[in-house]
Amino acid sequence: MELIDPHIDIASIYDEFKIPIDDFFSQRKDIPVTLSMLKETEIRIVGFTLFMDPNLIQTNMFDGVMNYFEFYKELLSKTNELIQIKSRTEVEDLPSDKVGFFYSIEGLECLRDENDFETFYDIGVRSFGLTWEFANDYATGNGSKNDFGITNRGKALLKKMSNHRLIVDTAHLSDRSFVDLDKSFDGIIVNTHANAKAIVDLPHNLSDDQIQMIVDHDGLVCLLPTKDEVGGNGTFDDWYKHLDYIASKWGDDRVALCSDIFPLPEYPFVNNAQNMTVIKDFQNYLLKKLDKDVVQRISFDNFSNLLKRSLSI
């Protein structure tokens, strides 16, 4: 059964952990993501993040993110099995033997000024997170001690973004920024990696009010398999509690899955997973608990339909 994984930091993983780019095309099982894993896991669409750890910046965030864009360009030059998605038609017409991808920005701190938004949109970025963890010139993250919400510059940029067909990702947003986004943006919002705060009360997880805002903006909550945010013993049973909670209150058409796999010092993922196939394993777990058509919606249809709703023709 097919899957969509909307958030994987492939460029960051390969750069930070000095993995040769050609190993993306290898059969290695000791790295978080390869092309063979994407295909074996039946990933049809994947989100390629242009995320840059601020601690690794040599010149500025913009240059760092563009260097990762060059990484993806080199990756694409080595294969014809990956196809970029920028429009609804490209989602609908994706060949069955290819893996589609879209670019996402995780944090507007990479913008030198508002004009850089157009640069990123032009290269195909279709999902924009306002901040990663901390505060920037546009919004506050949930790791910031001073929650001032979305700034006037951020609200002005949101108006600009409203003129484009795209997704705003609420991952890492502070409580006040979340409310400001709800009031300032009339498009589709999602959270590509979070769980339910009602189950585990941690900053990265979503309150009921925040989930309602996402639903009101015709979006999705993509469940995250990190042990801390899942809670309990870090098992699939514990992860399922978040899915069941959200689906029971808002419907199974408001839930999707995400791996957000990353080789942190100790892989902090459910069932001690060490690569992105964790979501295939969870899909197989779900097939033992839910009807196949429900699992199909959660695994693929919900996010595929969101892309079709959010992107231009």
Backbone torsions as a table, in degrees:
resi	resn	phi	psi	omega
1	MET	NA	135.1	-174.6
2	GLU	-70.8	158.6	-178.2
3	LEU	-138.3	158.1	167.1
4	ILE	-123.3	131.9	175.8
5	ASP	-117.6	102.9	-168.0
6	PRO	-83.2	0.7	-174.9
7	HIS	-155.5	100.9	173.2
8	ILE	-135.4	128.9	-178.2
9	ASP	-86.7	61.9	-172.8
10	ILE	-61.7	-48.6	-178.3
11	ALA	-60.5	-43.5	-179.7
12	SER	-64.0	-42.6	179.0
13	ILE	-59.8	-50.3	-175.3
14	TYR	-67.6	-33.8	179.2
15	ASP	-74.1	-53.3	-173.5
16	GLU	-65.4	-32.3	-175.7
17	PHE	-106.8	15.3	170.7
18	LYS	53.8	43.7	177.0
19	ILE	-89.7	124.8	179.2
20	PRO	-57.8	137.7	-176.0
21	ILE	-59.4	-33.1	-179.4
22	ASP	-66.0	-19.8	179.1
23	ASP	-70.4	-13.9	172.8
24	PHE	-61.5	-24.4	-178.3
25	PHE	-102.4	12.6	-178.5
26	SER	-93.3	-179.3	176.5
27	GLN	-102.1	16.3	-179.5
28	ARG	-59.1	139.6	177.1
29	LYS	-109.6	-2.6	-175.0
30	ASP	-98.3	12.2	173.9
31	ILE	-122.3	158.0	-168.5
32	PRO	-68.1	-30.2	-175.4
33	VAL	-154.7	134.3	173.5
34	THR	-137.6	168.5	177.3
35	LEU	-62.4	-40.7	-179.5
36	SER	-63.3	-36.0	176.2
37	MET	-64.9	-43.4	178.4
38	LEU	-57.2	-42.4	-177.0
39	LYS	-76.0	-41.2	178.9
40	GLU	-65.3	-31.7	-179.9
41	THR	-82.8	-4.2	-179.8
42	GLU	63.8	36.7	173.2
43	ILE	-73.2	121.1	179.1
44	ARG	-93.7	-33.5	-179.2
45	ILE	-139.7	138.1	-178.9
46	VAL	-135.0	144.9	174.9
47	GLY	-92.1	114.0	176.1
48	PHE	-87.2	109.8	-177.4
49	THR	-83.2	142.5	171.7
50	LEU	-101.4	61.1	-178.1
51	PHE	-97.7	134.5	178.5
52	MET	-127.1	123.1	176.5
53	ASP	-64.9	121.1	-178.7
54	PRO	-55.1	-26.7	-179.3
55	ASN	-70.4	-13.4	-176.8
56	LEU	-102.8	3.6	-175.8
57	ILE	-66.4	131.0	176.4
58	GLN	-102.6	-35.4	176.7
59	THR	-119.1	-71.0	175.7
60	ASN	-153.3	168.3	-175.7
61	MET	-63.5	-36.9	179.7
62	PHE	-59.3	-49.0	179.5
63	ASP	-60.7	-40.6	-179.7
64	GLY	-61.7	-45.9	179.6
65	VAL	-65.8	-40.5	178.6
66	MET	-66.6	-31.3	174.2
67	ASN	-63.3	-36.7	177.6
68	TYR	-71.9	-32.7	172.9
69	PHE	-61.6	-39.6	176.7
70	GLU	-65.2	-34.7	174.5
71	PHE	-58.3	-48.1	-179.7
72	TYR	-64.7	-37.5	177.1
73	LYS	-60.8	-42.3	177.8
74	GLU	-64.9	-40.7	178.0
75	LEU	-58.7	-45.6	-178.3
76	LEU	-67.1	-28.7	-180.0
77	SER	-68.8	-14.8	-175.4
78	LYS	-99.9	0.3	-177.2
79	THR	-153.6	154.9	171.9
80	ASN	-112.9	16.1	-176.5
81	GLU	-94.9	-2.4	178.7
82	LEU	-116.2	130.7	-177.5
83	ILE	-126.0	127.5	-178.9
84	GLN	-74.0	140.9	176.9
85	ILE	-111.8	120.4	176.2
86	LYS	-125.5	-12.4	-174.3
87	SER	-140.0	165.3	178.3
88	ARG	-60.7	-40.4	-179.3
89	THR	-60.4	-37.7	-179.4
90	GLU	-70.4	-25.0	171.7
91	VAL	-71.7	-47.1	-175.9
92	GLU	-67.3	-34.1	-174.2
93	ASP	-101.2	14.6	-178.9
94	LEU	-61.5	120.7	179.9
95	PRO	-59.4	145.2	-174.2
96	SER	-66.3	-20.5	-178.1
97	ASP	-100.1	11.0	-178.7
98	LYS	-117.3	160.3	172.8
99	VAL	-107.2	121.9	177.1
100	GLY	-85.6	152.5	176.8
101	PHE	-143.3	152.5	171.2
102	PHE	-130.5	152.0	178.3
103	TYR	-89.1	144.2	174.2
104	SER	-132.0	146.7	174.2
105	ILE	-103.1	129.5	177.3
106	GLU	-111.9	82.0	178.7
107	GLY	116.1	116.3	-178.1
108	LEU	-78.9	5.0	173.7
109	GLU	-64.5	-11.7	176.4
110	CYS	-79.2	-10.0	178.6
111	LEU	-79.7	128.7	172.4
112	ARG	-75.1	-35.1	170.5
113	ASP	-158.6	178.5	-174.0
114	GLU	-61.2	-24.7	-179.3
115	ASN	-66.3	-23.9	178.8
116	ASP	-66.8	-21.7	174.9
117	PHE	-56.2	-44.9	-179.6
118	GLU	-63.8	-36.1	177.6
119	THR	-59.9	-46.6	-178.9
120	PHE	-69.2	-38.7	177.7
121	TYR	-62.7	-40.6	-178.2
122	ASP	-64.5	-31.7	178.6
123	ILE	-83.6	-1.9	172.4
124	GLY	110.7	8.8	176.0
125	VAL	-67.0	126.5	-178.0
126	ARG	-124.1	0.2	175.5
127	SER	-133.4	124.5	-175.5
128	PHE	-122.7	118.9	169.0
129	GLY	-91.8	137.2	-173.6
130	LEU	-73.7	-29.9	-179.7
131	THR	-157.0	155.2	170.4
132	TRP	-110.8	100.6	168.3
133	GLU	75.7	-50.1	-172.7
134	PHE	-112.7	-172.9	-178.6
135	ALA	-87.3	148.8	171.1
136	ASN	-136.6	-165.8	-176.9
137	ASP	-71.7	-7.8	-172.5
138	TYR	-115.8	-31.7	-174.8
139	ALA	-160.4	169.3	177.7
140	THR	-106.5	137.9	175.7
141	GLY	-94.0	167.5	-177.0
142	ASN	-78.7	4.9	172.7
143	GLY	-101.9	3.0	-177.9
144	SER	-88.7	139.8	179.4
145	LYS	-75.6	-26.7	-178.6
146	ASN	-111.2	103.8	-176.3
147	ASP	-90.8	93.5	178.8
148	PHE	-98.5	4.9	176.7
149	GLY	74.8	-151.9	178.6
150	ILE	-89.5	131.0	-177.1
151	THR	-76.8	172.2	175.6
152	ASN	-61.3	-37.3	176.0
153	ARG	-63.1	-39.6	178.7
154	GLY	-65.5	-41.6	179.6
155	LYS	-66.3	-36.5	176.8
156	ALA	-65.9	-39.3	178.8
157	LEU	-68.2	-37.1	177.3
158	LEU	-61.0	-36.8	176.6
159	LYS	-63.6	-38.6	177.6
160	LYS	-66.2	-40.9	-179.7
161	MET	-67.6	-28.6	179.4
162	SER	-63.4	-20.8	179.4
163	ASN	-82.7	-4.0	179.9
164	HIS	-115.3	157.1	175.8
165	ARG	-90.8	109.1	-175.8
166	LEU	-161.5	178.8	179.4
167	ILE	-117.7	139.3	169.2
168	VAL	-103.5	126.5	-177.7
169	ASP	-97.1	125.9	-177.1
170	THR	-89.8	2.8	180.0
171	ALA	-56.2	133.0	176.7
172	HIS	77.6	2.6	-179.9
173	LEU	-73.7	146.2	174.4
174	SER	-74.3	168.1	-179.6
175	ASP	-59.8	-46.8	-177.3
176	ARG	-69.4	-38.2	177.5
177	SER	-61.6	-36.9	179.3
178	PHE	-60.7	-46.7	179.4
179	VAL	-63.9	-42.0	179.3
180	ASP	-63.5	-39.6	178.2
181	LEU	-62.4	-44.2	179.3
182	ASP	-56.2	-38.0	-177.4
183	LYS	-84.4	-23.8	-168.8
184	SER	-105.7	-9.4	-175.3
185	PHE	-129.8	131.0	-176.5
186	ASP	-105.1	8.5	-179.6
187	GLY	-94.9	-162.7	-177.8
188	ILE	-83.5	132.5	173.0
189	ILE	-121.0	148.9	178.8
190	VAL	-134.9	174.6	161.5
191	ASN	-130.2	114.4	-173.1
192	THR	-80.8	-13.8	177.3
193	HIS	-156.1	95.2	178.9
194	ALA	-164.4	166.7	174.2
195	ASN	-129.3	-167.4	-173.7
196	ALA	-93.3	124.6	179.0
197	LYS	-66.4	-25.7	177.6
198	ALA	-63.6	-24.5	178.2
199	ILE	-92.0	-47.5	177.9
200	VAL	-134.7	116.6	-173.9
201	ASP	-87.5	85.0	176.2
202	LEU	-128.9	155.1	-173.7
203	PRO	-57.3	-34.3	-177.2
204	HIS	-75.8	-19.0	-179.8
205	ASN	-82.3	163.3	-170.5
206	LEU	-103.2	134.2	173.0
207	SER	-73.4	165.8	176.8
208	ASP	-59.9	-39.4	179.2
209	ASP	-62.5	-40.2	179.9
210	GLN	-68.9	-40.1	175.8
211	ILE	-61.7	-40.0	178.5
212	GLN	-62.6	-39.5	177.3
213	MET	-61.4	-42.5	178.5
214	ILE	-61.8	-44.6	179.0
215	VAL	-62.8	-41.8	179.9
216	ASP	-63.0	-25.8	177.8
217	HIS	-98.2	22.0	173.1
218	ASP	61.7	35.6	-174.5
219	GLY	-110.1	-164.4	-175.2
220	LEU	-137.2	153.6	166.6
221	VAL	-106.8	119.6	179.7
222	CYS	-99.8	115.4	-170.1
223	LEU	-73.1	139.7	-171.7
224	LEU	-108.0	133.0	-174.6
225	PRO	-93.9	26.3	176.7
226	THR	-80.2	140.1	-172.2
227	LYS	-58.9	-43.8	-177.3
228	ASP	-59.6	-48.2	-177.7
229	GLU	-73.1	-26.3	177.4
230	VAL	-77.5	-41.7	177.9
231	GLY	83.9	-172.9	-179.1
232	GLY	61.1	-132.7	179.2
233	ASN	-96.9	8.8	179.2
234	GLY	67.2	42.4	-179.9
235	THR	-110.7	172.3	175.3
236	PHE	-63.2	-33.6	176.4
237	ASP	-59.8	-41.7	179.3
238	ASP	-67.7	-40.6	179.1
239	TRP	-64.9	-38.4	-178.3
240	TYR	-62.4	-29.5	179.6
241	LYS	-58.5	-36.1	178.8
242	HIS	-68.9	-43.7	178.4
243	LEU	-61.0	-47.4	-177.4
244	ASP	-63.2	-39.2	-179.8
245	TYR	-62.8	-49.1	-177.1
246	ILE	-69.3	-44.7	-178.5
247	ALA	-64.6	-35.1	-179.3
248	SER	-68.5	-34.9	-176.8
249	LYS	-89.9	-33.6	-173.2
250	TRP	-122.3	-8.2	178.7
251	GLY	105.1	148.5	-178.7
252	ASP	-73.4	-5.5	175.7
253	ASP	-85.6	4.2	178.4
254	ARG	-112.2	12.7	-177.3
255	VAL	-124.7	142.0	172.7
256	ALA	-142.8	-175.7	-176.5
257	LEU	-122.6	156.3	177.1
258	CYS	-152.2	145.6	176.0
259	SER	-92.3	-41.7	-173.4
260	ASP	43.7	38.4	-175.9
261	ILE	-64.4	140.4	179.2
262	PHE	-159.5	132.8	-175.1
263	PRO	-80.2	70.1	174.6
264	LEU	-65.4	167.7	-175.6
265	PRO	-46.8	-41.8	170.1
266	GLU	-127.2	120.3	-178.0
267	TYR	-54.5	113.2	-172.9
268	PRO	-95.7	41.4	-171.5
269	PHE	-107.7	156.6	-178.6
270	VAL	-55.8	147.3	-179.9
271	ASN	54.9	23.0	179.0
272	ASN	58.2	32.0	-179.7
273	ALA	-63.2	146.3	-179.9
274	GLN	-126.9	6.7	172.4
275	ASN	-151.9	174.8	-170.1
276	MET	-70.3	-6.4	177.6
277	THR	-67.7	-3.9	177.5
278	VAL	-56.1	-33.5	-178.3
279	ILE	-76.9	-25.8	172.6
280	LYS	-67.9	-42.3	178.4
281	ASP	-63.0	-38.9	178.5
282	PHE	-69.6	-36.6	175.7
283	GLN	-59.0	-44.9	178.4
284	ASN	-63.1	-36.4	174.6
285	TYR	-62.0	-44.8	-178.5
286	LEU	-63.9	-33.8	-179.0
287	LEU	-64.4	-19.3	177.6
288	LYS	-87.4	-11.7	-176.3
289	LYS	-114.0	-27.3	-171.6
290	LEU	-126.3	161.9	174.8
291	ASP	-62.7	148.6	-177.2
292	LYS	-59.2	-37.9	-178.4
293	ASP	-68.6	-30.2	175.9
294	VAL	-68.7	-44.4	178.5
295	VAL	-63.5	-37.0	177.2
296	GLN	-60.8	-42.3	179.3
297	ARG	-64.9	-47.2	-177.0
298	ILE	-66.5	-39.1	-175.2
299	SER	-76.9	-35.3	-170.1
300	PHE	-139.5	-54.3	-168.4
301	ASP	-59.9	-42.5	-174.5
302	ASN	-60.7	-46.7	-178.6
303	PHE	-76.1	-34.9	176.6
304	SER	-60.6	-44.7	179.3
305	ASN	-67.0	-34.5	175.9
306	LEU	-62.3	-43.5	177.6
307	LEU	-60.4	-42.2	-179.8
308	LYS	-65.0	-35.9	179.1
309	ARG	-72.2	-35.2	-169.9
310	SER	-89.3	-26.5	-173.2
311	LEU	-93.2	155.3	177.9
312	SER	-75.2	167.3	179.6
313	ILE	-65.4	NA	NA
